[in-house]
């Protein structure tokens, strides 16, 4: 296996906890102490090592995916130094936690659609059925269905794996749209959000999470997330949650993830 160094602080168990907190994730599969992910028909295994991780295979195609899965775009050192006092108990409790990112933009949006107005356990179950129906299996993990494959699917097929009729329409509409998801990373936050919410079924919550969990934008603040609202109200009382994001400037994204970690980690 090849070694990939990771800057301290880094806690592999905390960083990957999301992939086992709500059950088995077929596309980002936790197995015997390591994380498995299919990248262009090759299955990658990532496991902890002193000073970083070991991964196999690790090359120009797989390394960007591994970096996303481990949240290596985040600067934890600067965040810890500048976090407001009310976050210090969480940064101490979850030291080394790097929020995992969705490696693929299409997967990121479809996963958000899946999670709209349902529990994360239910969303994962639906996501897994979608993966098994339309994805390709590696040795242990499955590749998330491609945009091209879902563009060919019918709404009835998506309903059969657990999507509501409207959500099935949203996913297929996204897959068949002209929106070039791979180019959104070159745009400022507000332009990214404007292009996403222009599509039917994609609201501000989905756009905020795309900024947070795929693009790793530092100012992303998913104020519409009910669990985040619960965490913010616990800190500050009855406040405007979107406006409260300014209290965490310029680390709204990391702050949101740390506020959520107390509810989402096993």
C-alpha positions as CSV (number, residue, x, y, z in Angstrom):
1,X,0.0,0.0,0.0
2,X,1.1,3.6,-0.7
3,X,1.5,6.1,2.1
4,X,-0.3,9.5,2.0
5,X,0.8,12.0,4.7
6,X,-1.9,14.0,6.4
7,X,-1.2,17.1,8.4
8,X,-1.9,17.0,12.1
9,X,-4.3,17.1,13.8
10,X,-5.9,14.1,12.1
11,X,-8.1,11.4,13.6
12,X,-9.0,8.7,11.1
13,X,-11.7,7.1,13.2
14,X,-13.5,10.4,13.7
15,X,-13.1,11.5,10.1
16,X,-14.6,8.3,8.8
17,X,-17.3,7.9,11.4
18,X,-19.9,9.3,9.0
19,X,-19.6,6.2,6.8
20,X,-20.8,3.8,9.6
21,X,-22.9,6.0,11.8
22,X,-26.2,5.2,10.1
23,X,-25.6,1.8,8.7
24,X,-23.6,0.3,5.8
25,X,-22.9,2.8,3.0
26,X,-22.4,0.7,-0.2
27,X,-20.4,3.4,-2.0
28,X,-18.2,4.4,0.9
29,X,-17.9,1.1,2.6
30,X,-16.3,0.6,6.0
31,X,-14.8,-2.9,6.2
32,X,-12.4,-4.4,8.8
33,X,-10.9,-1.0,9.9
34,X,-10.6,0.6,6.5
35,X,-12.7,2.5,3.9
36,X,-13.4,1.1,0.5
37,X,-14.4,3.2,-2.6
38,X,-14.7,2.3,-6.2
39,X,-12.9,4.8,-8.5
40,X,-13.3,4.1,-12.2
41,X,-13.8,0.4,-11.7
42,X,-10.9,0.0,-9.3
43,X,-11.6,-0.5,-5.6
44,X,-9.5,1.6,-3.3
45,X,-8.9,0.7,0.3
46,X,-7.8,3.4,2.8
47,X,-6.6,2.6,6.3
48,X,-4.9,4.6,9.1
49,X,-1.1,4.8,9.4
50,X,1.2,6.9,11.6
51,X,1.2,10.4,10.2
52,X,-1.4,9.8,7.6
53,X,-3.1,6.9,5.8
54,X,-2.1,4.0,3.5
55,X,-4.1,3.5,0.4
56,X,-4.1,0.9,-2.5
57,X,-4.1,1.7,-5.3
58,X,-3.0,5.4,-4.9
59,X,-2.3,7.3,-8.1
60,X,-3.4,10.3,-10.0
61,X,-6.9,9.0,-10.4
62,X,-7.5,7.8,-6.9
63,X,-5.6,10.3,-4.8
64,X,-8.1,13.2,-5.3
65,X,-10.9,10.9,-4.2
66,X,-9.0,9.8,-1.1
67,X,-8.3,13.5,-0.3
68,X,-12.0,14.3,-0.5
69,X,-13.0,11.4,1.6
70,X,-10.6,12.5,4.3
71,X,-11.5,16.2,4.2
72,X,-7.9,17.2,3.4
73,X,-9.1,20.6,2.0
74,X,-9.8,21.9,5.4
75,X,-7.3,23.8,7.5
76,X,-8.0,22.5,11.0
77,X,-5.0,24.3,12.6
78,X,-6.3,27.8,11.7
79,X,-9.8,26.8,12.7
80,X,-8.8,25.6,16.1
81,X,-6.8,28.8,16.7
82,X,-9.6,31.1,15.8
83,X,-12.7,29.2,16.8
84,X,-15.1,31.2,19.1
85,X,-15.0,30.2,22.8
86,X,-18.4,28.5,22.6
87,X,-17.0,26.0,20.1
88,X,-13.9,25.1,22.2
89,X,-15.5,22.1,24.0
90,X,-16.3,20.6,20.6
91,X,-12.9,21.3,19.0
92,X,-11.4,19.6,22.1
93,X,-13.8,16.7,22.0
94,X,-13.4,16.1,18.3
95,X,-9.8,17.1,17.8
96,X,-8.5,15.8,14.5
97,X,-12.0,15.4,12.9
98,X,-11.8,16.3,9.2
99,X,-15.3,16.4,7.7
100,X,-15.5,13.9,4.9
101,X,-16.5,15.3,1.5
102,X,-18.4,13.8,-1.4
103,X,-15.9,13.1,-4.2
104,X,-18.3,13.5,-7.1
105,X,-20.6,16.5,-7.6
106,X,-23.5,14.5,-9.1
107,X,-23.4,12.1,-6.2
108,X,-23.4,15.0,-3.8
109,X,-26.6,16.5,-5.2
110,X,-28.4,13.2,-5.5
111,X,-27.5,12.3,-2.0
112,X,-28.9,15.6,-0.8
113,X,-32.1,15.0,-2.7
114,X,-32.4,11.6,-1.1
115,X,-32.0,13.1,2.4
116,X,-34.7,15.8,1.9
117,X,-37.2,15.6,4.7
118,X,-36.4,12.0,5.9
119,X,-34.1,10.6,8.6
120,X,-30.5,9.9,7.7
121,X,-31.1,6.2,8.3
122,X,-33.9,6.2,5.8
123,X,-32.0,8.2,3.3
124,X,-29.0,5.8,3.5
125,X,-31.3,2.8,2.9
126,X,-32.7,4.5,-0.2
127,X,-29.3,5.5,-1.4
128,X,-28.0,1.9,-1.0
129,X,-30.9,0.5,-3.0
130,X,-30.3,3.1,-5.7
131,X,-26.6,2.1,-5.8
132,X,-27.3,-1.6,-6.0
133,X,-29.9,-1.1,-8.7
134,X,-28.0,1.3,-11.0
135,X,-24.3,1.2,-9.8
136,X,-21.5,-1.3,-10.5
137,X,-20.1,-3.5,-7.9
138,X,-16.4,-3.7,-7.1
139,X,-14.9,-6.3,-4.8
140,X,-16.8,-5.1,-1.7
141,X,-18.0,-1.6,-2.4
142,X,-20.2,-0.3,-5.2
143,X,-19.6,2.6,-7.6
144,X,-22.3,5.3,-7.2
145,X,-24.5,5.3,-10.4
146,X,-23.2,7.6,-13.1
147,X,-25.2,10.6,-14.3
148,X,-25.5,9.0,-17.7
149,X,-27.0,5.8,-16.2
150,X,-29.6,7.7,-14.2
151,X,-30.5,9.9,-17.1
152,X,-31.6,6.7,-18.8
153,X,-33.7,5.5,-15.8
154,X,-37.4,6.1,-15.4
155,X,-39.2,7.7,-12.6
156,X,-41.0,4.5,-11.9
157,X,-37.6,2.7,-11.4
158,X,-36.5,5.3,-8.9
159,X,-39.8,5.0,-7.0
160,X,-39.3,1.3,-6.9
161,X,-36.1,1.7,-4.8
162,X,-37.8,4.1,-2.3
163,X,-37.8,7.6,-3.8
164,X,-41.0,9.6,-3.6
165,X,-42.5,10.5,-7.0
166,X,-41.3,14.2,-6.7
167,X,-37.7,13.2,-5.7
168,X,-37.5,10.7,-8.6
169,X,-38.5,13.6,-10.9
170,X,-35.8,15.8,-9.3
171,X,-33.0,13.2,-9.7
172,X,-33.8,12.4,-13.3
173,X,-34.3,16.1,-14.1
174,X,-30.9,16.8,-12.7
175,X,-29.3,13.9,-14.6
176,X,-30.9,15.1,-17.9
177,X,-30.2,18.8,-17.4
178,X,-27.6,20.9,-19.1
179,X,-26.1,22.0,-15.8
180,X,-22.3,21.2,-15.9
181,X,-21.7,20.2,-12.3
182,X,-18.0,19.7,-12.8
183,X,-17.5,23.4,-13.6
184,X,-19.3,24.8,-10.6
185,X,-16.1,24.8,-8.5
186,X,-14.7,27.7,-10.5
187,X,-17.7,29.9,-9.5
188,X,-18.3,32.0,-6.4
189,X,-20.6,30.7,-3.8
190,X,-23.7,32.7,-4.7
191,X,-23.4,31.8,-8.4
192,X,-23.1,28.1,-7.5
193,X,-26.2,28.4,-5.4
194,X,-28.1,30.3,-8.2
195,X,-27.4,27.6,-10.8
196,X,-28.4,24.8,-8.5
197,X,-31.6,26.3,-7.2
198,X,-32.6,27.1,-10.8
199,X,-33.3,23.3,-11.2
200,X,-36.6,22.0,-10.0
201,X,-36.4,20.4,-6.6
202,X,-33.1,21.9,-5.6
203,X,-33.5,24.4,-2.9
204,X,-31.2,26.4,-0.7
205,X,-30.6,23.5,1.7
206,X,-29.3,21.3,-1.1
207,X,-27.2,24.1,-2.5
208,X,-25.7,24.9,0.9
209,X,-24.7,21.3,1.4
210,X,-23.2,21.1,-2.0
211,X,-21.0,24.1,-1.1
212,X,-20.2,22.5,2.3
213,X,-19.8,18.8,1.5
214,X,-18.5,18.8,-2.0
215,X,-16.7,22.1,-2.6
216,X,-15.5,22.6,1.0
217,X,-16.3,26.3,0.8
218,X,-15.3,27.9,4.1
219,X,-18.3,30.2,4.3
220,X,-20.9,27.5,3.5
221,X,-23.5,27.6,6.3
222,X,-26.5,25.2,5.8
223,X,-28.9,27.2,8.0
224,X,-31.9,25.2,6.9
225,X,-30.6,22.0,8.3
226,X,-32.8,21.1,11.3
227,X,-30.1,19.5,13.3
228,X,-27.8,22.4,12.8
229,X,-30.6,24.7,13.9
230,X,-31.0,22.6,17.1
231,X,-27.3,23.0,17.8
232,X,-27.3,26.8,17.2
233,X,-30.4,27.3,19.4
234,X,-28.7,25.3,22.2
235,X,-25.8,27.7,22.1
236,X,-27.5,31.0,21.6
237,X,-31.2,30.6,22.3
238,X,-33.9,31.7,19.8
239,X,-31.8,33.4,17.1
240,X,-31.9,33.8,13.4
241,X,-29.8,30.7,12.5
242,X,-28.7,32.1,9.1
243,X,-27.6,35.3,10.7
244,X,-25.8,33.4,13.4
245,X,-23.4,32.0,10.9
246,X,-21.5,35.3,11.0
247,X,-20.4,34.4,14.5
248,X,-18.2,31.7,13.0
249,X,-16.5,33.8,10.3
250,X,-14.5,32.7,8.4
251,X,-15.0,29.1,9.3
252,X,-18.8,28.6,9.0
253,X,-18.4,25.3,7.2
254,X,-16.1,23.7,9.7
255,X,-18.2,25.2,12.6
256,X,-21.3,23.6,11.2
257,X,-19.7,20.2,10.9
258,X,-18.4,20.4,14.4
259,X,-21.8,21.5,15.7
260,X,-23.3,18.5,13.9
261,X,-20.7,16.0,15.0
262,X,-22.1,15.9,18.5
263,X,-25.3,14.5,17.1
264,X,-24.0,12.4,14.2
265,X,-21.0,10.5,15.4
266,X,-21.5,7.1,17.0
